[in-house]
């Protein structure tokens, strides 16, 4: 709900004048007329869609526009408020400032009762006339919920937007792509791929080259997660070539970051670093804070994979500082895990600090149900225990086989091995597509996975995907543990 303390009248005015009005709408209508010229000077109509006004350097600079939005809602002019948000606030809040929680706060005012969800978790009615306006609001909310660590709310909003977009194929394509991203985050890989391939078909039908390129980009990252490296790189190449043809610099940077990640999953660290450097350079062209944070993290893990520890630390620190400044929850677990791995690489006996960082990442990922991130974190915690026991050397990446010298466990390692196995059971569980885990696996198969008696690959004929990076690491760690957990 909009905060009256921030954008409404002075508390004394509210107490002795405004609170006694039987019909306050005319007051807000007059204030709209007063505030419109001020807002026009700050961000002219439609300027926020195509460019970032040079006079806007902080959120405070946007206050006249936000105040106008607030009073439009209080005056019951909901469609006008939505158009104001679309024209002059959306891009600035999302890309320039990463103000995702503020976006949720502002857009909530367009719903019945000033709240998006009711007590049962259902989306309330939007106070707008047009379906395309409603779809825009739901998409904006979904993106903001996703980036503040509430992916399930994001899915609900994206589903609502897709339902509203059935008559508009362009909007339908956008909604399907957004929904696929959320399914990917939640580990629902099969559903994510199906939505992206449906989007590709629609984009070809309506001949929208940009949206088709975005679909190739998203599909490339998805296939990389699924271990289909060659297919992933082909999709990313299609996306990059199209964005280059369209001179879409920001989108080229996103593709380069994806290429870096897929290269790391394929143990091509030098290639990953080159892609990461290009991603960071392109992020500076348009100065989108989210892209800068992501490219800094990708640079950090690329340098770490090459044992360039000082450079890795510099980029991780910058990523975490920027991430926390705008509360971008979806990236924080990855950054913290990177710092934890770096901590162990710098000082092999720094177990306590590395574990604390991993536990901090675990808490964020559990709260937001980031299943794939949870698999990586539990793998690291298991690996950390093996390093503490002296059975393996600290590893520089999250993915692939364990490298370096290994030692056979001794009888007095049993307690530590039990701790490692506990984390591996959790990692193996999180690697399974959640829908399959809940609906298709028998209880005996689930129990076998929990007890590390069979690996995810041994169930691959029953699964659509195995998550390459996390799964290889889990299996590699499992093979180090000769003792089976007792039942």
C-alpha positions as CSV (number, residue, x, y, z in Angstrom):
1,X,0.0,0.0,0.0
2,X,1.2,3.5,-0.7
3,X,2.8,5.2,2.3
4,X,0.8,8.2,3.3
5,X,3.6,9.4,5.5
6,X,5.9,9.7,2.5
7,X,3.7,11.1,-0.2
8,X,0.6,12.5,1.5
9,X,-0.2,15.6,3.6
10,X,1.6,16.7,6.7
11,X,0.4,14.7,9.8
12,X,-1.2,17.8,11.3
13,X,-3.2,18.5,8.1
14,X,-4.3,14.8,8.0
15,X,-5.4,14.9,11.7
16,X,-7.3,18.2,11.8
17,X,-8.5,18.7,8.2
18,X,-8.1,15.8,5.8
19,X,-9.4,13.1,8.2
20,X,-12.7,15.0,8.7
21,X,-13.5,15.2,4.9
22,X,-16.5,13.1,3.8
23,X,-15.3,13.0,0.2
24,X,-11.5,13.7,-0.1
25,X,-11.4,13.0,-3.9
26,X,-11.9,16.6,-5.0
27,X,-8.9,17.6,-2.8
28,X,-6.7,15.1,-4.6
29,X,-8.0,16.2,-8.0
30,X,-7.0,19.8,-7.3
31,X,-3.5,18.6,-6.1
32,X,-3.2,16.6,-9.4
33,X,-3.7,19.9,-11.3
34,X,-1.1,21.6,-9.1
35,X,1.5,18.8,-9.3
36,X,1.3,18.0,-13.0
37,X,3.5,21.0,-14.2
38,X,6.2,20.1,-11.6
39,X,6.2,16.4,-12.7
40,X,6.4,17.4,-16.4
41,X,9.5,19.4,-15.7
42,X,11.2,16.5,-13.9
43,X,10.3,13.8,-16.4
44,X,8.4,15.0,-19.5
45,X,5.7,12.6,-20.8
46,X,7.1,9.5,-22.4
47,X,10.7,10.6,-21.7
48,X,11.1,7.8,-19.2
49,X,10.4,5.1,-21.9
50,X,13.0,6.0,-24.4
51,X,15.8,7.7,-22.4
52,X,17.0,8.5,-18.9
53,X,16.7,12.2,-18.2
54,X,20.1,13.6,-17.2
55,X,18.5,15.6,-14.3
56,X,17.5,12.4,-12.6
57,X,20.4,11.3,-10.4
58,X,18.6,9.9,-7.4
59,X,15.2,8.6,-6.3
60,X,14.6,11.9,-4.5
61,X,14.6,13.6,-7.9
62,X,11.6,11.5,-8.9
63,X,9.5,12.6,-5.9
64,X,7.3,15.1,-7.9
65,X,6.3,12.3,-10.3
66,X,5.7,9.8,-7.5
67,X,3.6,12.4,-5.6
68,X,1.5,13.0,-8.7
69,X,1.0,9.2,-9.0
70,X,0.0,9.0,-5.4
71,X,-2.7,11.7,-5.7
72,X,-4.0,10.3,-9.0
73,X,-4.7,7.0,-7.1
74,X,-6.3,8.9,-4.2
75,X,-8.5,10.7,-6.8
76,X,-9.6,7.4,-8.2
77,X,-7.9,8.1,-11.6
78,X,-6.4,4.6,-11.7
79,X,-5.9,4.4,-15.5
80,X,-4.1,7.7,-15.6
81,X,-1.9,6.6,-12.7
82,X,-1.0,3.4,-14.5
83,X,-0.1,5.4,-17.7
84,X,2.1,7.8,-15.6
85,X,3.9,4.8,-14.1
86,X,4.4,3.3,-17.5
87,X,5.6,6.6,-19.2
88,X,7.8,8.1,-16.5
89,X,8.6,5.7,-13.6
90,X,8.8,2.1,-14.8
91,X,12.2,2.1,-16.7
92,X,13.8,4.6,-14.3
93,X,12.9,2.6,-11.1
94,X,13.7,-0.8,-12.6
95,X,16.9,-0.1,-14.6
96,X,18.5,3.0,-13.2
97,X,17.8,2.6,-9.5
98,X,16.8,-1.1,-9.0
99,X,14.0,0.2,-6.7
100,X,12.0,-3.1,-6.9
101,X,10.3,-2.8,-3.5
102,X,9.3,0.7,-4.2
103,X,7.7,-0.5,-7.5
104,X,5.7,-3.1,-5.5
105,X,4.6,-0.4,-3.1
106,X,3.5,2.0,-5.8
107,X,1.7,-0.6,-8.0
108,X,-0.2,-2.1,-5.0
109,X,-2.3,1.1,-5.0
110,X,-3.9,-0.1,-8.3
111,X,-5.5,-3.1,-6.6
112,X,-8.7,-3.4,-4.5
113,X,-7.8,-2.5,-0.9
114,X,-4.3,-1.3,-1.9
115,X,-2.8,-4.8,-1.6
116,X,-1.8,-7.2,-4.4
117,X,-2.7,-10.5,-2.6
118,X,-5.6,-11.4,-0.3
119,X,-5.2,-13.5,2.9
120,X,-5.4,-16.7,0.9
121,X,-2.7,-15.8,-1.6
122,X,-5.0,-14.9,-4.4
123,X,-4.5,-11.8,-6.6
124,X,-7.0,-9.1,-5.8
125,X,-8.9,-7.3,-8.5
126,X,-7.1,-4.5,-10.4
127,X,-8.9,-1.2,-10.5
128,X,-8.2,-0.7,-14.2
129,X,-10.4,-0.8,-17.2
130,X,-8.1,-2.2,-20.0
131,X,-6.7,-5.7,-20.0
132,X,-3.4,-4.5,-21.5
133,X,-2.9,-2.0,-18.6
134,X,-3.7,-4.9,-16.2
135,X,-1.2,-7.2,-17.9
136,X,1.5,-4.5,-17.8
137,X,1.0,-4.0,-14.0
138,X,1.1,-7.8,-13.3
139,X,4.3,-8.1,-15.4
140,X,6.0,-5.2,-13.5
141,X,5.0,-6.7,-10.2
142,X,6.2,-10.2,-11.2
143,X,9.6,-8.9,-12.2
144,X,9.9,-7.0,-8.9
145,X,8.8,-9.9,-6.8
146,X,11.3,-12.1,-8.5
147,X,14.2,-9.7,-7.8
148,X,13.3,-9.3,-4.2
149,X,13.3,-13.0,-3.4
150,X,9.6,-13.9,-3.9
151,X,9.6,-16.1,-7.0
152,X,6.3,-17.8,-6.2
153,X,4.5,-14.5,-6.1
154,X,6.2,-13.7,-9.4
155,X,4.8,-16.9,-10.9
156,X,1.3,-16.0,-9.8
157,X,1.5,-12.5,-11.3
158,X,3.1,-13.8,-14.6
159,X,0.3,-16.4,-14.9
160,X,-2.2,-13.6,-14.5
161,X,-0.5,-11.5,-17.2
162,X,-0.3,-14.5,-19.6
163,X,-4.1,-15.1,-19.1
164,X,-4.8,-11.5,-19.9
165,X,-2.6,-11.5,-23.0
166,X,-4.3,-14.4,-24.8
167,X,-5.7,-12.0,-27.5
168,X,-2.3,-10.2,-28.0
169,X,0.4,-12.5,-29.3
170,X,3.3,-10.1,-28.6
171,X,2.2,-9.7,-25.0
172,X,1.7,-13.4,-24.8
173,X,5.2,-14.0,-26.0
174,X,6.6,-11.6,-23.4
175,X,4.6,-13.3,-20.6
176,X,5.6,-16.8,-21.6
177,X,9.3,-15.8,-21.5
178,X,8.9,-14.2,-18.1
179,X,7.1,-17.2,-16.7
180,X,9.9,-19.5,-18.1
181,X,12.5,-17.5,-16.2
182,X,10.6,-18.0,-12.9
183,X,10.2,-21.7,-13.5
184,X,14.0,-21.9,-14.1
185,X,14.7,-20.1,-10.8
186,X,12.4,-22.5,-9.0
187,X,14.0,-25.6,-10.7
188,X,11.0,-26.4,-12.9
189,X,13.2,-26.9,-15.9
190,X,10.8,-28.9,-18.1
191,X,8.1,-26.3,-17.8
192,X,10.6,-23.5,-18.4
193,X,11.8,-25.0,-21.7
194,X,8.2,-25.7,-22.9
195,X,7.3,-22.0,-22.3
196,X,10.4,-20.8,-24.2
197,X,9.8,-23.0,-27.2
198,X,6.2,-21.8,-27.3
199,X,7.4,-18.3,-27.2
200,X,9.8,-18.9,-30.1
201,X,7.0,-20.2,-32.2
202,X,4.9,-17.1,-31.5
203,X,7.8,-14.7,-32.2
204,X,8.4,-16.3,-35.6
205,X,4.8,-16.1,-36.4
206,X,4.5,-12.4,-35.6
207,X,8.1,-11.8,-37.0
208,X,9.3,-10.0,-33.8
209,X,13.1,-10.3,-34.2
210,X,14.0,-8.8,-30.8
211,X,11.6,-11.0,-28.7
212,X,12.8,-14.0,-30.6
213,X,16.4,-13.2,-29.8
214,X,15.6,-12.8,-26.1
215,X,13.9,-16.2,-26.2
216,X,17.1,-17.7,-27.7
217,X,19.1,-16.1,-24.9
218,X,16.9,-17.4,-22.2
219,X,16.8,-20.9,-23.8
220,X,20.6,-20.8,-24.0
221,X,21.1,-20.3,-20.3
222,X,18.4,-22.9,-19.5
223,X,20.1,-25.5,-21.7
224,X,23.5,-24.7,-20.1
225,X,22.0,-25.4,-16.7
226,X,20.6,-28.7,-18.1
227,X,24.1,-29.7,-19.2
228,X,23.5,-29.4,-23.0
229,X,26.5,-27.2,-23.6
230,X,26.7,-27.3,-27.4
231,X,23.0,-26.6,-27.8
232,X,23.3,-23.8,-25.2
233,X,26.1,-22.1,-27.0
234,X,24.3,-22.3,-30.4
235,X,21.2,-20.6,-28.9
236,X,23.4,-17.9,-27.3
237,X,25.2,-17.4,-30.6
238,X,21.8,-16.9,-32.4
239,X,20.8,-14.4,-29.7
240,X,24.1,-12.4,-29.9
241,X,24.1,-12.2,-33.7
242,X,20.5,-10.9,-33.7
243,X,21.2,-8.4,-31.0
244,X,24.3,-7.2,-32.8
245,X,22.3,-6.7,-36.0
246,X,19.8,-4.7,-34.0
247,X,22.6,-2.7,-32.2
248,X,21.1,-3.8,-28.8
249,X,24.1,-3.2,-26.6
250,X,22.5,-4.1,-23.3
251,X,21.2,-7.4,-24.6
252,X,24.6,-8.3,-26.1
253,X,26.0,-7.8,-22.6
254,X,23.5,-10.2,-21.1
255,X,24.4,-12.9,-23.7
256,X,28.1,-12.5,-23.0
257,X,27.4,-13.1,-19.3
258,X,25.5,-16.2,-20.1
259,X,28.3,-17.4,-22.4
260,X,30.7,-16.9,-19.5
261,X,28.6,-19.1,-17.2
262,X,28.2,-21.8,-19.7
263,X,31.9,-21.8,-20.4
264,X,32.6,-22.2,-16.7
265,X,30.3,-25.2,-16.6
266,X,32.3,-26.7,-19.4
267,X,35.6,-26.0,-17.6
268,X,36.7,-23.3,-20.1
269,X,37.8,-20.7,-17.6
270,X,39.9,-18.5,-20.0
271,X,37.0,-18.3,-22.4
272,X,34.7,-17.5,-19.5
273,X,36.9,-14.6,-18.4
274,X,36.9,-13.0,-21.9
275,X,33.1,-13.3,-22.1
276,X,32.8,-11.8,-18.6
277,X,35.0,-8.8,-19.5
278,X,32.9,-8.0,-22.5
279,X,29.7,-8.3,-20.5
280,X,31.1,-5.8,-17.9
281,X,32.1,-3.4,-20.6
282,X,28.7,-3.5,-22.3
283,X,27.0,-3.1,-18.9
284,X,28.6,0.4,-18.7
285,X,27.1,1.5,-22.0
286,X,23.6,1.8,-20.6
287,X,24.4,1.7,-16.8
288,X,21.7,-0.7,-15.8
289,X,22.5,-1.5,-12.2
290,X,21.3,-5.1,-12.4
291,X,23.5,-5.9,-15.4
292,X,26.5,-4.3,-13.6
293,X,26.0,-6.4,-10.5
294,X,25.6,-9.6,-12.5
295,X,28.7,-9.0,-14.7
296,X,30.8,-8.1,-11.6
297,X,29.8,-11.5,-10.1
298,X,30.6,-13.4,-13.3
299,X,34.0,-11.6,-13.4
300,X,34.6,-12.7,-9.8
301,X,33.9,-16.4,-10.4
302,X,35.8,-16.4,-13.7
303,X,38.9,-14.9,-12.0
304,X,38.5,-17.4,-9.2
305,X,38.4,-20.3,-11.6
306,X,41.8,-19.1,-12.9
307,X,43.2,-18.7,-9.4
308,X,43.4,-14.9,-9.8
309,X,42.4,-14.3,-6.2
310,X,43.0,-10.5,-5.8
311,X,40.9,-9.8,-8.9
312,X,38.2,-12.2,-7.8
313,X,38.0,-10.4,-4.5
314,X,37.7,-7.0,-6.0
315,X,34.8,-8.0,-8.3
316,X,33.0,-10.0,-5.6
317,X,33.2,-7.0,-3.2
318,X,31.8,-4.6,-5.8
319,X,29.0,-7.0,-6.7
320,X,27.9,-7.5,-3.0
321,X,28.1,-3.8,-2.2
322,X,25.9,-2.9,-5.2
323,X,23.6,-5.9,-4.6
324,X,22.8,-5.0,-1.0
325,X,22.4,-1.3,-1.9
326,X,19.4,-2.1,-4.0
327,X,18.3,-5.3,-2.1
328,X,18.7,-7.5,-5.2
329,X,18.0,-10.8,-3.4
330,X,18.2,-13.1,-6.3
331,X,21.9,-12.6,-6.8
332,X,23.0,-12.4,-3.2
333,X,23.4,-16.2,-2.6
334,X,25.6,-16.6,-5.6
335,X,27.8,-13.7,-4.6
336,X,28.1,-15.0,-1.0
337,X,29.0,-18.5,-2.2
338,X,31.7,-17.0,-4.5
339,X,33.2,-15.1,-1.5
340,X,33.0,-18.3,0.6
341,X,34.9,-20.3,-2.0
342,X,37.4,-17.4,-2.4
343,X,37.9,-17.3,1.4
344,X,38.9,-21.0,1.4
345,X,41.2,-20.5,-1.6
346,X,43.1,-17.7,0.1
347,X,43.4,-19.4,3.5
348,X,42.8,-23.2,3.6
349,X,42.1,-23.2,7.3
350,X,39.4,-20.4,7.1
351,X,36.7,-23.0,7.6
352,X,34.6,-20.9,10.1
353,X,34.3,-17.8,7.9
354,X,33.7,-19.8,4.8
355,X,31.0,-21.8,6.5
356,X,29.3,-18.7,7.9
357,X,29.2,-17.1,4.4
358,X,27.7,-20.3,3.0
359,X,25.1,-20.5,5.8
360,X,24.2,-16.9,5.1
361,X,23.7,-17.7,1.4
362,X,21.7,-20.8,2.4
363,X,19.3,-18.7,4.5
364,X,18.6,-16.4,1.6
365,X,18.1,-19.2,-0.9
366,X,15.9,-21.2,1.5
367,X,13.7,-18.2,2.2
368,X,13.2,-17.6,-1.6
369,X,13.1,-21.3,-2.6
370,X,16.0,-21.0,-5.1
371,X,16.4,-24.7,-5.6
372,X,19.4,-24.7,-8.0
373,X,21.3,-22.3,-5.7
374,X,20.5,-24.6,-2.8
375,X,22.1,-27.5,-4.6
376,X,25.3,-25.5,-5.2
377,X,25.4,-24.3,-1.6
378,X,24.9,-27.8,-0.1
379,X,27.6,-29.1,-2.4
380,X,30.0,-26.5,-1.1
381,X,29.2,-27.2,2.6
382,X,29.9,-30.9,1.9
383,X,33.1,-30.1,0.1
384,X,34.0,-27.8,3.0
385,X,33.8,-30.6,5.5
386,X,36.0,-32.8,3.3
387,X,38.6,-30.0,3.1
388,X,38.5,-29.7,6.8
389,X,39.2,-33.4,7.2
390,X,42.1,-33.1,4.8
391,X,40.5,-35.5,2.2
392,X,40.4,-33.0,-0.7
393,X,42.0,-29.6,-1.7
394,X,39.8,-26.5,-1.9
395,X,38.1,-26.2,-5.3
396,X,38.0,-23.0,-7.3
397,X,34.6,-23.5,-9.1
398,X,31.1,-24.7,-8.2
399,X,31.0,-27.1,-11.1
400,X,32.5,-30.3,-12.4
401,X,34.6,-33.0,-11.0
402,X,36.7,-32.6,-7.8
403,X,40.3,-31.8,-8.9
404,X,43.5,-32.1,-7.0
405,X,44.9,-34.7,-4.5
406,X,42.5,-36.9,-2.6
407,X,43.1,-39.0,0.5
408,X,41.3,-42.0,1.8
409,X,39.1,-41.4,4.8
410,X,40.2,-42.8,8.2
411,X,38.0,-44.3,10.9
412,X,38.2,-41.1,13.0
413,X,36.8,-39.1,10.0
414,X,33.4,-40.8,10.5
415,X,31.7,-37.9,12.2
416,X,32.9,-35.4,9.6
417,X,31.8,-37.7,6.8
418,X,28.4,-37.9,8.3
419,X,28.1,-34.1,8.1
420,X,29.3,-34.1,4.5
421,X,26.8,-36.8,3.6
422,X,24.0,-34.9,5.2
423,X,24.7,-32.0,2.8
424,X,25.1,-34.2,-0.2
425,X,21.7,-35.8,0.4
426,X,20.2,-32.3,0.3
427,X,22.1,-31.4,-2.8
428,X,21.0,-34.5,-4.6
429,X,17.4,-33.8,-3.7
430,X,17.5,-30.2,-4.9
431,X,19.0,-31.3,-8.3
432,X,15.8,-33.2,-9.1
433,X,13.2,-31.3,-11.0
434,X,10.7,-30.5,-8.3
435,X,7.6,-31.6,-10.2
436,X,9.2,-34.9,-10.9
437,X,10.3,-35.2,-7.3
438,X,6.8,-34.6,-6.0
439,X,4.8,-36.5,-8.6
440,X,6.8,-39.1,-10.5
441,X,9.4,-40.7,-8.2
442,X,8.4,-43.6,-6.0
443,X,9.1,-43.2,-2.3
444,X,11.8,-45.9,-2.5
445,X,13.6,-43.9,-5.2
446,X,13.3,-40.7,-3.2
447,X,14.8,-42.5,-0.2
448,X,17.6,-43.9,-2.3
449,X,18.5,-40.4,-3.4
450,X,18.4,-39.1,0.1
451,X,20.8,-41.8,1.3
452,X,23.1,-41.3,-1.7
453,X,22.6,-44.9,-2.8
454,X,21.9,-43.9,-6.4
455,X,22.9,-40.7,-8.2
456,X,20.8,-38.4,-10.2
457,X,22.3,-39.7,-13.5
458,X,21.2,-43.3,-12.7
459,X,17.6,-41.9,-12.8
460,X,18.2,-40.0,-16.0
461,X,15.8,-42.2,-18.0
462,X,13.1,-41.1,-15.6
463,X,14.1,-37.4,-15.5
464,X,13.9,-34.8,-18.2
465,X,17.1,-33.0,-17.0
466,X,20.1,-33.5,-14.8
467,X,21.6,-30.2,-13.7
468,X,25.1,-30.6,-15.0
469,X,27.1,-28.4,-12.7
470,X,25.6,-29.3,-9.4
471,X,25.1,-32.9,-10.3
472,X,28.7,-33.6,-11.4
473,X,29.9,-32.0,-8.2
474,X,27.6,-34.1,-6.0
475,X,28.5,-37.3,-7.8
476,X,32.2,-36.5,-7.6
477,X,31.9,-35.8,-3.9
478,X,29.9,-39.0,-3.3
479,X,32.6,-41.1,-4.8
480,X,35.0,-39.9,-2.2
481,X,32.8,-41.2,0.6
482,X,33.3,-44.9,0.7
483,X,31.2,-45.4,3.8
484,X,27.5,-45.5,3.1
485,X,25.3,-43.7,5.6
486,X,23.7,-46.0,8.1
487,X,19.9,-46.5,7.9
